[in-house]
Amino acid sequence: MSSGKVALYVLALRSSCQNPTDVSTPEKHVNLVQVLENKTEDEIKHIDTTRTPKTTYYQLALDTLALCVEKSPELETAASALADAALDNRFQFQGHFSVDTGAVVSLALFCVYERRVSSQQSKLTGTLQNALALIAKQILNEQQNNGILGNIYSTGLAMQALSVTSEFYSPNSWNCEKTIEEVLNQVTEGAFSRPAAASQILPSLVGKTYLDVRGLTCTSENVTVHYKVSNELIGPHFKLSITVKVPKGSVLLAALEAAQQANPSEFSFQREETSWGPMITSINGLQASTNEKTYWQFL
């Protein structure tokens, strides 16, 4: 698993009120933050020897953001590497500034910058300020007449970055309302129908950013979920139901896991990781089939 993917899992778990330092697996408990720290260290070592990360600067930015959310002691080294890369103009894709990369770097560095300002730490702060100002300028240079920042899919991340770094550019440099208007037009045309694309644009449409994970208030309150599974397509047919309790704010997968734990003989399931997130491929032993064009649908 790449460092960026581990970072996304850390952020997803934290935003779901789960503890990424104690993740249960069938074999053991895993500290994902420690895994991320080790993978981030590998990224930085690769930069030291080759001037490029082991994966990409986009992934290193996700790593740094997740480490900042988790208040990791390894954070400063990663932030310093990102800031140096920003000032050296290394966020290029096919000869052009990568808005996606710059935006995630901006979110990560601003998270670090806020922590340092609040704790009155001056070392590195000036470098962070210079990097944030440069990235904001580069993102705004990619602004189109219709308000799109880079392309439609980079706009969500760019909106998040610009919304938290407004102190680093002039107020009239970005017409936020125009950008939102164009994004909403694209929403109606189905541009964000896939989960990964939607996850990047949704925060800005409700006035949030990935940084809001830091201030999330989690409670131990549970909710009751009535989970029903029905197969009337492929024999033998079956209808199953179970009631489980999961923490308030849990994702659907938590309900499936609770049902499987309560009654594995009927509610066992399998999933497959895709670039757009997990896909359920089997429930109660009934496999989805690409050849037969049969899939599990959640209603």
NORNOR-V276843 format. One record per residue. N is the residue number from 1. RES is the residue in one letter. SS is DSSP state (H for helix, E for strand, C for the rest). PSI is psi in whole degrees, 0 to 359 (999 if undefined). BURIAL is # if it has 9 or more other ideal C-beta (glycine too) atoms within 8 Angstrom, else .. Layout:
BEGIN
n = {N & N}
res = {RES & RES}
ss = {SS & SS}
psi = {PSI & PSI}
burial = {BURIAL & BURIAL}
END
This chain:
BEGIN
n = {1 & 2 & 3 & 4 & 5 & 6 & 7 & 8 & 9 & 10 & 11 & 12 & 13 & 14 & 15 & 16 & 17 & 18 & 19 & 20 & 21 & 22 & 23 & 24 & 25 & 26 & 27 & 28 & 29 & 30 & 31 & 32 & 33 & 34 & 35 & 36 & 37 & 38 & 39 & 40 & 41 & 42 & 43 & 44 & 45 & 46 & 47 & 48 & 49 & 50 & 51 & 52 & 53 & 54 & 55 & 56 & 57 & 58 & 59 & 60 & 61 & 62 & 63 & 64 & 65 & 66 & 67 & 68 & 69 & 70 & 71 & 72 & 73 & 74 & 75 & 76 & 77 & 78 & 79 & 80 & 81 & 82 & 83 & 84 & 85 & 86 & 87 & 88 & 89 & 90 & 91 & 92 & 93 & 94 & 95 & 96 & 97 & 98 & 99 & 100 & 101 & 102 & 103 & 104 & 105 & 106 & 107 & 108 & 109 & 110 & 111 & 112 & 113 & 114 & 115 & 116 & 117 & 118 & 119 & 120 & 121 & 122 & 123 & 124 & 125 & 126 & 127 & 128 & 129 & 130 & 131 & 132 & 133 & 134 & 135 & 136 & 137 & 138 & 139 & 140 & 141 & 142 & 143 & 144 & 145 & 146 & 147 & 148 & 149 & 150 & 151 & 152 & 153 & 154 & 155 & 156 & 157 & 158 & 159 & 160 & 161 & 162 & 163 & 164 & 165 & 166 & 167 & 168 & 169 & 170 & 171 & 172 & 173 & 174 & 175 & 176 & 177 & 178 & 179 & 180 & 181 & 182 & 183 & 184 & 185 & 186 & 187 & 188 & 189 & 190 & 191 & 192 & 193 & 194 & 195 & 196 & 197 & 198 & 199 & 200 & 201 & 202 & 203 & 204 & 205 & 206 & 207 & 208 & 209 & 210 & 211 & 212 & 213 & 214 & 215 & 216 & 217 & 218 & 219 & 220 & 221 & 222 & 223 & 224 & 225 & 226 & 227 & 228 & 229 & 230 & 231 & 232 & 233 & 234 & 235 & 236 & 237 & 238 & 239 & 240 & 241 & 242 & 243 & 244 & 245 & 246 & 247 & 248 & 249 & 250 & 251 & 252 & 253 & 254 & 255 & 256 & 257 & 258 & 259 & 260 & 261 & 262 & 263 & 264 & 265 & 266 & 267 & 268 & 269 & 270 & 271 & 272 & 273 & 274 & 275 & 276 & 277 & 278 & 279 & 280 & 281 & 282 & 283 & 284 & 285 & 286 & 287 & 288 & 289 & 290 & 291 & 292 & 293 & 294 & 295 & 296 & 297 & 298 & 299}
res = {M & S & S & G & K & V & A & L & Y & V & L & A & L & R & S & S & C & Q & N & P & T & D & V & S & T & P & E & K & H & V & N & L & V & Q & V & L & E & N & K & T & E & D & E & I & K & H & I & D & T & T & R & T & P & K & T & T & Y & Y & Q & L & A & L & D & T & L & A & L & C & V & E & K & S & P & E & L & E & T & A & A & S & A & L & A & D & A & A & L & D & N & R & F & Q & F & Q & G & H & F & S & V & D & T & G & A & V & V & S & L & A & L & F & C & V & Y & E & R & R & V & S & S & Q & Q & S & K & L & T & G & T & L & Q & N & A & L & A & L & I & A & K & Q & I & L & N & E & Q & Q & N & N & G & I & L & G & N & I & Y & S & T & G & L & A & M & Q & A & L & S & V & T & S & E & F & Y & S & P & N & S & W & N & C & E & K & T & I & E & E & V & L & N & Q & V & T & E & G & A & F & S & R & P & A & A & A & S & Q & I & L & P & S & L & V & G & K & T & Y & L & D & V & R & G & L & T & C & T & S & E & N & V & T & V & H & Y & K & V & S & N & E & L & I & G & P & H & F & K & L & S & I & T & V & K & V & P & K & G & S & V & L & L & A & A & L & E & A & A & Q & Q & A & N & P & S & E & F & S & F & Q & R & E & E & T & S & W & G & P & M & I & T & S & I & N & G & L & Q & A & S & T & N & E & K & T & Y & W & Q & F & L}
ss = {C & C & H & H & H & H & H & H & H & H & H & H & H & H & H & C & C & C & C & C & C & C & E & E & C & C & C & C & E & E & C & H & H & H & H & H & H & H & H & H & H & H & H & H & H & H & H & H & H & H & C & C & C & C & C & C & H & H & H & H & H & H & H & H & H & H & H & H & H & C & C & C & C & C & H & H & H & H & H & H & H & H & H & H & H & H & H & C & C & C & C & E & E & C & C & E & E & C & H & H & H & H & H & H & H & H & H & H & H & H & H & H & H & H & H & H & H & H & C & C & C & C & C & C & H & H & H & H & H & H & H & H & H & H & H & H & H & H & H & H & H & C & E & C & C & C & C & C & E & C & C & H & H & H & H & H & H & H & H & H & H & H & H & H & C & H & H & H & C & C & H & H & H & C & C & H & H & H & H & H & H & H & H & H & H & H & H & H & C & C & C & C & C & C & H & H & H & H & H & H & H & H & H & H & H & C & C & C & C & H & H & H & H & H & H & C & C & C & C & C & C & E & E & E & E & E & E & E & E & E & E & C & C & C & C & C & C & E & E & E & E & E & E & E & E & E & E & C & C & C & C & H & H & H & H & H & H & H & H & H & H & H & C & H & H & H & H & C & E & E & E & E & E & E & C & C & E & E & E & E & E & E & E & C & C & E & E & C & E & C & C & C & C & E & C & C & C & C & C}
psi = {132 & 162 & 320 & 324 & 321 & 318 & 318 & 321 & 318 & 313 & 319 & 317 & 315 & 321 & 345 & 15 & 32 & 154 & 109 & 351 & 356 & 79 & 126 & 133 & 167 & 332 & 322 & 180 & 138 & 135 & 96 & 330 & 320 & 320 & 316 & 319 & 318 & 318 & 324 & 322 & 320 & 321 & 315 & 321 & 322 & 323 & 319 & 329 & 333 & 353 & 10 & 150 & 168 & 324 & 265 & 164 & 332 & 313 & 321 & 326 & 318 & 318 & 312 & 320 & 313 & 320 & 326 & 316 & 322 & 1 & 46 & 142 & 346 & 3 & 315 & 321 & 317 & 317 & 320 & 318 & 319 & 315 & 318 & 319 & 322 & 314 & 340 & 7 & 48 & 1 & 67 & 146 & 117 & 42 & 3 & 155 & 131 & 108 & 319 & 309 & 312 & 321 & 315 & 323 & 317 & 315 & 316 & 313 & 326 & 325 & 315 & 317 & 314 & 319 & 319 & 321 & 316 & 331 & 4 & 40 & 122 & 332 & 131 & 340 & 316 & 320 & 318 & 317 & 314 & 319 & 316 & 320 & 319 & 315 & 318 & 316 & 317 & 321 & 314 & 331 & 341 & 10 & 129 & 168 & 330 & 3 & 348 & 140 & 102 & 259 & 177 & 327 & 338 & 347 & 322 & 313 & 321 & 321 & 317 & 315 & 313 & 329 & 333 & 347 & 29 & 339 & 350 & 8 & 160 & 148 & 329 & 9 & 337 & 127 & 91 & 318 & 321 & 320 & 314 & 319 & 316 & 322 & 315 & 324 & 318 & 328 & 315 & 338 & 5 & 18 & 335 & 38 & 339 & 143 & 317 & 319 & 319 & 324 & 336 & 333 & 330 & 315 & 314 & 329 & 343 & 19 & 29 & 167 & 172 & 337 & 340 & 347 & 330 & 325 & 18 & 131 & 117 & 140 & 163 & 9 & 135 & 155 & 153 & 131 & 126 & 109 & 123 & 139 & 128 & 132 & 109 & 21 & 316 & 131 & 157 & 138 & 155 & 153 & 122 & 151 & 151 & 152 & 127 & 162 & 134 & 157 & 141 & 134 & 1 & 157 & 168 & 322 & 328 & 322 & 320 & 319 & 322 & 319 & 319 & 320 & 323 & 323 & 77 & 335 & 331 & 331 & 22 & 149 & 162 & 151 & 161 & 132 & 130 & 171 & 345 & 8 & 180 & 142 & 128 & 123 & 346 & 138 & 133 & 36 & 355 & 113 & 141 & 154 & 118 & 321 & 318 & 355 & 45 & 134 & 157 & 129 & 136 & 127 & 999}
burial = {. & . & # & # & # & # & # & # & # & # & # & . & # & # & . & # & # & . & . & # & # & . & # & . & . & . & . & . & . & . & # & # & # & . & # & # & # & . & # & # & # & # & # & # & # & # & # & . & . & . & . & . & # & . & # & . & # & # & # & # & # & # & # & # & # & # & # & # & # & # & . & # & . & # & # & . & # & # & # & # & # & # & # & # & # & # & # & . & . & # & # & # & . & . & . & . & # & # & # & # & # & # & # & # & # & # & # & # & # & # & # & # & # & . & # & # & # & . & . & . & . & . & . & # & # & . & # & # & # & # & # & # & # & # & # & # & # & # & # & # & . & # & # & . & . & . & # & # & # & # & . & . & # & # & # & # & # & # & # & # & # & # & # & # & # & . & . & . & # & . & . & . & . & . & . & # & . & # & # & # & # & # & # & # & . & # & # & . & . & . & # & # & . & . & . & # & # & # & . & # & # & # & # & # & # & . & . & . & # & # & # & # & # & . & . & # & . & . & . & . & . & . & # & . & # & . & # & . & # & . & # & . & . & . & . & . & . & . & # & # & . & # & . & # & . & # & # & . & . & # & . & . & . & # & # & # & . & # & # & # & . & . & . & . & . & # & # & # & # & . & # & . & . & . & . & . & . & . & # & # & # & # & # & # & . & . & . & # & . & . & . & . & . & . & . & . & . & . & .}
END
